Structure formats: C-alpha cells, structure tokens
Amino acid sequence: MSRRSLSQRTPEQLQELGASMHEITASLKDLGPGKKRRWFQGPMYCDLIVDLEEGEIIRFELTFEGQWLAVERTRAATGSTDELTLGGATPSSRVVTRDAALAPDVMNAAYEVLAGITDMALATELMRLLKLAAPA
C-alpha cells in the first residue's frame, strides 16, 4: 500500500488493525539464554515481532499496510515493503526499502496500530519505546 493510501486510513481503522493481531504460539527460534521472541500476526501481512532480553523489550518490528517500522533501544527506522505490490494479496517477497529519514506518516500510523493492541501492558510499553526512539 502506498503512503498516500496510508494517509486515507483513520486512526480508528489503524487501531482496529492493531486489535485484530493475535499472538502466534508456534515454536520460534531459540534466541539463547534470557532471550525471547513474541510474534503477533494480523490480516494482510500485518506482523509485530517483539524481542525481549531478561523480560525487557529490546527491539520490535512492525509491518502493516505495506509499511515497516523497526525500533531498537533508542533508535527507529521506517520503510516500505513490497510484499503486496506485485501479487495483490499474495506476498511477492520480503524486501524492505528503508527510508532515508523517519517518515512521520508511518510513525503516526504505527502509533495508532500499537494503540489498538489488546494486550494493554504490551501496547503501552511499545508506544513508550516508540516515543523514546523518535521524539516528536
């Protein structure tokens, strides 16, 4: 989805996208002692991957509506994915094109998606980390 299409989404629609995400409980790659990964998936290639170390979130990555956001400690990056560009609703690849600078529209939309997550403790912590990594 293009950035222009993203701007046509209301905050409520983006929050509904976040609320539709559910945790995948399949066995994930062992990251080592004290480390854990949580994976949430929503419709249309909407994914949230959260990496924890000793119970603390150290990194998360969110893809939604063809957009990409990564936050690691106090750094953030945005970009776009081509997952839905070539095949409609069928993924074409997993390529992320990173933006040269943080894209405010992606940051704002990501904040709304995170606000919709039904695990309020997780949502609150992810939004806090996003604000730390990309202060307004």
N, CA, C and O of each residue as an XYZ file, in Angstrom:
544
protein
N       0.851     -1.175      0.000
C       0.000      0.000      0.000
C       0.894      1.235      0.000
O       1.904      1.279      0.702
N       0.531      2.198     -0.762
C       1.339      3.404     -0.872
C       1.160      4.281      0.358
O       0.229      4.100      1.142
N       2.068      5.229      0.507
C       1.948      6.172      1.622
C       0.678      6.989      1.479
O       0.060      7.356      2.478
N       0.281      7.279      0.238
C      -0.937      8.048      0.022
C      -2.147      7.271      0.549
O      -3.029      7.847      1.187
N      -2.185      5.977      0.282
C      -3.279      5.143      0.789
C      -3.255      5.085      2.303
O      -4.302      5.056      2.951
N      -2.052      5.068      2.866
C      -1.923      5.036      4.312
C      -2.563      6.267      4.935
O      -3.205      6.169      5.981
N      -2.398      7.415      4.309
C      -2.951      8.648      4.860
C      -4.476      8.669      4.806
O      -5.105      9.493      5.471
N      -5.069      7.786      4.034
C      -6.521      7.720      3.957
C      -7.119      6.850      5.053
O      -8.342      6.788      5.182
N      -6.301      6.185      5.834
C      -6.770      5.356      6.945
C      -7.042      6.246      8.152
O      -6.237      7.115      8.488
N      -8.167      6.027      8.793
C      -8.475      6.789     10.003
C      -7.738      6.175     11.182
O      -7.359      5.005     11.125
N      -7.526      6.944     12.260
C      -6.920      6.354     13.454
C      -7.706      5.136     13.952
O      -7.115      4.168     14.430
N      -9.019      5.183     13.841
C      -9.848      4.061     14.289
C      -9.580      2.811     13.445
O      -9.514      1.705     13.982
N      -9.425      2.981     12.131
C      -9.134      1.836     11.266
C      -7.771      1.229     11.605
O      -7.613      0.008     11.608
N      -6.802      2.078     11.886
C      -5.469      1.589     12.249
C      -5.500      0.892     13.603
O      -4.829     -0.124     13.787
N      -6.261      1.416     14.545
C      -6.393      0.769     15.847
C      -7.102     -0.577     15.721
O      -6.762     -1.529     16.424
N      -8.087     -0.657     14.824
C      -8.755     -1.938     14.573
C      -7.765     -2.957     14.020
O      -7.837     -4.140     14.352
N      -6.848     -2.502     13.183
C      -5.810     -3.382     12.660
C      -4.968     -3.928     13.815
O      -4.677     -5.123     13.866
N      -4.581     -3.053     14.736
C      -3.823     -3.497     15.902
C      -4.609     -4.473     16.757
O      -4.055     -5.456     17.250
N      -5.891     -4.211     16.935
C      -6.743     -5.083     17.756
C      -6.940     -6.448     17.113
O      -7.216     -7.427     17.807
N      -6.801     -6.522     15.794
C      -7.003     -7.797     15.098
C      -5.792     -8.724     15.205
O      -5.872     -9.892     14.824
N      -4.683     -8.218     15.717
C      -3.472     -9.035     15.808
C      -3.618    -10.072     16.917
O      -4.174     -9.794     17.979
N      -3.114    -11.258     16.651
C      -3.129    -12.322     17.647
C      -1.737    -12.936     17.733
O      -0.979    -12.945     16.762
N      -1.425    -13.441     18.906
C      -0.095    -13.995     19.108
C       0.009    -15.380     18.496
O      -0.870    -16.223     18.675
N       1.083    -15.599     17.781
C       1.389    -16.908     17.207
C       2.178    -17.670     18.270
O       3.220    -17.208     18.734
N       1.678    -18.816     18.639
C       2.317    -19.559     19.733
C       3.174    -20.713     19.239
O       3.659    -21.516     20.036
N       3.359    -20.797     17.940
C       4.231    -21.839     17.390
C       5.643    -21.654     17.929
O       6.047    -20.540     18.264
N       6.367    -22.719     18.008
C       7.739    -22.661     18.488
C       8.572    -21.767     17.581
O       8.600    -21.947     16.363
N       9.243    -20.810     18.188
C      10.104    -19.901     17.446
C      11.563    -20.242     17.703
O      11.885    -20.990     18.626
N      12.425    -19.696     16.893
C      13.868    -19.918     17.019
C      14.333    -19.579     18.428
O      13.961    -18.545     18.982
N      15.143    -20.453     18.999
C      15.718    -20.203     20.322
C      16.780    -19.117     20.184
O      17.763    -19.282     19.461
N      16.571    -18.019     20.877
C      17.489    -16.882     20.778
C      18.624    -16.932     21.789
O      19.524    -16.092     21.759
N      18.585    -17.914     22.685
C      19.636    -18.040     23.688
C      19.107    -17.768     25.081
O      17.947    -17.392     25.251
N      19.967    -17.960     26.089
C      19.548    -17.791     27.479
C      19.048    -16.372     27.771
O      19.693    -15.391     27.401
N      17.910    -16.277     28.429
C      17.370    -14.982     28.839
C      16.704    -14.198     27.730
O      16.223    -13.089     27.966
N      16.662    -14.749     26.514
C      16.080    -14.034     25.378
C      14.808    -14.748     24.926
O      14.689    -15.970     25.022
N      13.863    -13.950     24.432
C      12.590    -14.490     23.992
C      12.060    -13.651     22.846
O      12.358    -12.460     22.748
N      11.284    -14.264     21.990
C      10.657    -13.547     20.879
C       9.156    -13.822     20.926
O       8.718    -14.957     21.111
N       8.373    -12.737     20.753
C       6.921    -12.866     20.626
C       6.537    -12.388     19.237
O       7.050    -11.382     18.747
N       5.632    -13.118     18.615
C       5.211    -12.823     17.245
C       3.700    -12.688     17.223
O       2.977    -13.582     17.663
N       3.230    -11.561     16.705
C       1.810    -11.289     16.562
C       1.521    -11.105     15.079
O       2.313    -10.516     14.343
N       0.366    -11.624     14.654
C       0.027    -11.521     13.241
C      -1.409    -11.040     13.095
O      -2.298    -11.423     13.855
N      -1.605    -10.196     12.104
C      -2.931     -9.703     11.771
C      -3.215     -9.988     10.310
O      -2.503    -10.776      9.688
N      -4.229     -9.368      9.755
C      -4.571     -9.614      8.357
C      -3.600     -8.926      7.394
O      -2.890     -7.991      7.764
N      -3.590     -9.400      6.187
C      -2.854     -8.758      5.090
C      -1.402     -8.431      5.430
O      -0.957     -7.297      5.249
N      -0.677     -9.413      5.916
C       0.749     -9.268      6.187
C       1.052     -8.164      7.190
O       1.976     -7.368      7.022
N       0.262     -8.150      8.207
C       0.491     -7.266      9.349
C       1.154     -8.120     10.423
O       0.552     -9.066     10.930
N       2.389     -7.788     10.767
C       3.153     -8.569     11.746
C       3.819     -7.656     12.757
O       4.232     -6.538     12.446
N       3.910     -8.163     13.966
C       4.653     -7.494     15.029
C       5.560     -8.537     15.650
O       5.094     -9.576     16.118
N       6.845     -8.264     15.655
C       7.824     -9.147     16.277
C       8.481     -8.359     17.405
O       9.001     -7.263     17.198
N       8.446     -8.937     18.595
C       8.984     -8.277     19.782
C      10.080     -9.161     20.360
O       9.837    -10.321     20.694
N      11.287     -8.612     20.477
C      12.407     -9.329     21.079
C      12.620     -8.830     22.497
O      12.667     -7.628     22.756
N      12.748     -9.798     23.416
C      12.939     -9.471     24.831
C      14.241    -10.081     25.328
O      14.678    -11.132     24.860
N      14.842     -9.401     26.278
C      16.033     -9.914     26.946
C      15.827     -9.706     28.437
O      15.617     -8.583     28.895
N      15.890    -10.800     29.189
C      15.626    -10.757     30.634
C      14.292    -10.068     30.934
O      14.171     -9.338     31.919
N      13.293    -10.305     30.077
C      11.955     -9.760     30.279
C      11.747     -8.333     29.799
O      10.634     -7.813     29.885
N      12.786     -7.693     29.298
C      12.698     -6.305     28.836
C      12.706     -6.270     27.304
O      13.491     -6.969     26.663
N      11.834     -5.455     26.732
C      11.788     -5.320     25.272
C      13.039     -4.581     24.804
O      13.320     -3.467     25.246
N      13.780     -5.216     23.908
C      14.992     -4.581     23.382
C      14.828     -4.153     21.925
O      15.588     -3.329     21.417
N      13.812     -4.735     21.255
C      13.619     -4.434     19.839
C      12.224     -4.865     19.432
O      11.695     -5.859     19.929
N      11.629     -4.094     18.510
C      10.415     -4.588     17.873
C      10.357     -4.112     16.439
O      10.930     -3.088     16.067
N       9.650     -4.886     15.655
C       9.496     -4.609     14.236
C       8.028     -4.785     13.891
O       7.413     -5.790     14.248
N       7.466     -3.800     13.191
C       6.061     -3.821     12.812
C       5.951     -3.619     11.312
O       6.512     -2.668     10.768
N       5.229     -4.511     10.640
C       4.886     -4.301      9.238
C       3.371     -4.254      9.148
O       2.674     -5.066      9.756
N       2.872     -3.295      8.386
C       1.428     -3.114      8.229
C       1.180     -2.259      6.996
O       1.934     -1.330      6.705
N       0.124     -2.584      6.282
C      -0.279     -1.776      5.125
C       0.892     -1.490      4.182
O       0.951     -0.422      3.574
N       1.820     -2.437      4.060
C       2.976     -2.244      3.189
C       4.062     -1.349      3.770
O       5.011     -0.986      3.075
N       3.924     -0.992      5.046
C       4.897     -0.116      5.710
C       5.706     -0.934      6.718
O       5.290     -2.017      7.130
N       6.848     -0.409      7.102
C       7.751     -1.095      8.022
C       8.272     -0.106      9.048
O       8.613      1.031      8.720
N       8.329     -0.554     10.293
C       8.905      0.235     11.385
C       9.740     -0.695     12.232
O       9.299     -1.792     12.575
N      10.938     -0.271     12.572
C      11.785     -1.023     13.492
C      12.253     -0.072     14.583
O      12.642      1.063     14.307
N      12.211     -0.543     15.815
C      12.699      0.224     16.959
C      13.634     -0.684     17.740
O      13.258     -1.784     18.145
N      14.856     -0.211     17.946
C      15.829     -0.951     18.739
C      16.443      0.005     19.744
O      17.159      0.945     19.400
N      16.134     -0.276     20.993
C      16.540      0.582     22.111
C      16.079      2.017     21.858
O      14.886      2.292     21.985
N      16.958      2.926     21.512
C      16.545      4.325     21.316
C      16.661      4.771     19.854
O      16.725      5.966     19.569
N      16.686      3.802     18.933
C      16.760      4.134     17.508
C      15.526      3.601     16.795
O      14.992      2.549     17.146
N      15.089      4.340     15.797
C      13.942      3.906     14.993
C      14.271      4.066     13.518
O      15.090      4.901     13.135
N      13.618      3.251     12.696
C      13.749      3.348     11.246
C      12.396      3.005     10.632
O      11.647      2.186     11.163
N      12.101      3.641      9.513
C      10.875      3.347      8.780
C      11.236      2.939      7.360
O      12.361      3.141      6.904
N      10.274      2.372      6.685
C      10.479      1.974      5.306
C       9.188      1.415      4.747
O       8.113      1.566      5.327
N       9.323      0.770      3.612
C       8.156      0.142      2.994
C       8.537     -1.258      2.553
O       9.707     -1.554      2.309
N       7.538     -2.104      2.456
C       7.763     -3.465      1.979
C       7.096     -3.608      0.630
O       6.151     -2.887      0.308
N       7.590     -4.533     -0.144
C       6.953     -4.777     -1.441
C       6.107     -6.045     -1.390
O       5.770     -6.606     -2.433
N       5.764     -6.497     -0.199
C       5.027     -7.748     -0.047
C       3.734     -7.792     -0.850
O       3.385     -8.835     -1.404
N       3.031     -6.691     -0.918
C       1.726     -6.704     -1.562
C       1.715     -6.010     -2.912
O       0.656     -5.889     -3.528
N       2.861     -5.552     -3.388
C       2.852     -4.748     -4.604
C       2.665     -5.556     -5.877
O       1.935     -5.137     -6.775
N       3.304     -6.687     -5.963
C       3.275     -7.434     -7.216
C       2.153     -8.456     -7.285
O       1.644     -8.754     -8.366
N       1.771     -8.988     -6.146
C       0.826    -10.092     -6.186
C      -0.506     -9.820     -5.541
O      -1.200    -10.763     -5.161
N      -0.892     -8.571     -5.401
C      -2.161     -8.287     -4.745
C      -2.094     -8.721     -3.299
O      -1.291     -8.181     -2.537
N      -2.899     -9.667     -2.899
C      -2.903    -10.145     -1.524
C      -1.903    -11.275     -1.314
O      -1.823    -11.834     -0.220
N      -1.152    -11.612     -2.334
C      -0.159    -12.671     -2.220
C       1.223    -12.034     -2.086
O       1.590    -11.180     -2.893
N       1.990    -12.441     -1.077
C       3.302    -11.802     -0.910
C       4.213    -12.099     -2.091
O       4.239    -13.215     -2.611
N       4.949    -11.095     -2.499
C       5.877    -11.277     -3.611
C       7.289    -11.480     -3.116
O       8.076    -12.164     -3.770
N       7.630    -10.907     -1.980
C       8.955    -11.099     -1.380
C       8.941    -10.493      0.010
O       7.898    -10.058      0.501
N      10.076    -10.468      0.625
C      10.201     -9.900      1.964
C      11.174     -8.721      1.976
O      11.849     -8.488      2.979
N      11.251     -8.004      0.910
C      12.204     -6.907      0.797
C      11.660     -5.664      1.498
O      10.504     -5.284      1.314
N      12.512     -5.044      2.298
C      12.175     -3.775      2.943
C      13.057     -2.708      2.337
O      14.276     -2.868      2.275
N      12.457     -1.628      1.892
C      13.197     -0.467      1.412
C      13.170      0.556      2.529
O      12.116      1.084      2.883
N      14.328      0.825      3.074
C      14.431      1.727      4.220
C      14.373      3.179      3.756
O      14.988      3.548      2.755
N      13.621      4.000      4.499
C      13.554      5.432      4.212
C      14.868      6.102      4.607
O      15.546      5.655      5.532
N      15.221      7.165      3.911
C      16.435      7.921      4.236
C      16.309      8.600      5.601
O      17.295      8.737      6.326
N      15.102      9.020      5.941
C      14.819      9.640      7.245
C      13.491      9.075      7.730
O      12.702      8.552      6.943
N      13.255      9.184      9.014
C      11.994      8.689      9.569
C      10.809      9.342      8.869
O      10.784     10.559      8.686
N       9.845      8.544      8.484
C       8.642      9.048      7.811
C       7.570      9.325      8.866
O       7.059      8.392      9.485
N       7.226     10.598      9.076
C       6.240     10.933     10.116
C       4.891     10.242      9.934
O       4.254      9.871     10.920
N       4.450     10.065      8.694
C       3.150      9.413      8.490
C       3.186      7.947      8.911
O       2.205      7.435      9.449
N       4.297      7.275      8.673
C       4.436      5.881      9.104
C       4.524      5.823     10.629
O       3.917      4.954     11.256
N       5.270      6.738     11.219
C       5.389      6.780     12.684
C       4.017      6.998     13.329
O       3.653      6.302     14.276
N       3.264      7.965     12.811
C       1.941      8.254     13.375
C       0.994      7.073     13.201
O       0.262      6.716     14.123
N       1.011      6.476     12.029
C       0.140      5.329     11.770
C       0.537      4.138     12.641
O      -0.328      3.437     13.167
N       1.836      3.911     12.794
C       2.310      2.810     13.637
C       1.865      3.013     15.080
O       1.465      2.060     15.750
N       1.932      4.238     15.552
C       1.485      4.543     16.915
C       0.016      4.142     17.083
O      -0.355      3.568     18.107
N      -0.815      4.440     16.092
C      -2.238      4.080     16.163
C      -2.429      2.567     16.129
O      -3.267      2.034     16.857
N      -1.656      1.867     15.288
C      -1.747      0.404     15.251
C      -1.384     -0.164     16.615
O      -2.086     -1.030     17.137
N      -0.289      0.320     17.193
C       0.139     -0.163     18.505
C      -0.902      0.140     19.581
O      -1.108     -0.662     20.491
N      -1.555      1.291     19.479
C      -2.574      1.664     20.466
C      -3.759      0.699     20.443
O      -4.473      0.574     21.437
N      -3.972      0.023     19.325
C      -5.089     -0.901     19.223
C      -4.817     -2.288     19.761
O      -5.746     -3.084     19.901
N      -3.567     -2.601     20.066
C      -3.234     -3.938     20.560
C      -3.985     -4.197     21.860
O      -4.003     -3.350     22.754
N      -4.598     -5.361     21.959
C      -5.462     -5.646     23.108
C      -4.695     -5.936     24.398
O      -5.257     -5.795     25.484
N      -3.437     -6.333     24.306
C      -2.598     -6.514     25.496
C      -2.111     -5.117     25.887
O      -1.100     -4.631     25.379
N      -2.849     -4.486     26.795
C      -2.581     -3.075     27.121
C      -1.185     -2.842     27.693
O      -0.572     -1.812     27.413
N      -0.676     -3.775     28.485
C       0.674     -3.601     29.039
C       1.703     -3.588     27.910
O       2.613     -2.759     27.900
N       1.554     -4.504     26.968
C       2.470     -4.549     25.824
C       2.316     -3.301     24.971
O       3.311     -2.680     24.596
N       1.079     -2.927     24.660
C       0.831     -1.749     23.821
C       1.437     -0.496     24.448
O       2.070      0.304     23.758
N       1.246     -0.331     25.731
C       1.768      0.848     26.436
C       3.288      0.899     26.373
O       3.868      1.960     26.141
N       3.933     -0.242     26.578
C       5.397     -0.281     26.545
C       5.926     -0.041     25.133
O       6.922      0.663     24.965
N       5.286     -0.606     24.125
C       5.733     -0.385     22.747
C       5.582      1.081     22.351
O       6.462      1.642     21.697
N       4.470      1.704     22.746
C       4.278      3.128     22.424
C       5.293      3.996     23.159
O       5.766      4.993     22.613
N       5.632      3.626     24.397
C       6.645      4.370     25.154
C       8.000      4.275     24.451
O       8.702      5.276     24.302
N       8.358      3.069     24.025
C       9.636      2.883     23.331
C       9.670      3.625     22.000
O      10.702      4.177     21.618
N       8.547      3.636     21.299
C       8.472      4.381     20.038
C       8.690      5.862     20.277
O       9.404      6.511     19.513
N       8.091      6.405     21.317
C       8.285      7.826     21.634
C       9.727      8.125     22.017
O      10.264      9.170     21.646
N      10.358      7.219     22.755
C      11.777      7.422     23.119
C      12.678      7.399     21.890
O      13.627      8.177     21.795
N      12.384      6.514     20.963
C      13.237      6.358     19.773
C      13.016      7.460     18.756
O      13.912      7.782     17.975
N      11.834      8.035     18.763
C      11.503      9.069     17.772
C      10.662     10.160     18.413
O       9.466     10.270     18.145
N      11.292     10.967     19.262
C      10.523     12.037     19.898
C       9.953     13.020     18.873
O      10.580     13.312     17.855
N       8.784     13.508     19.158
C       8.116     14.425     18.223
C       8.819     15.761     18.142
O       8.385     16.643     17.401
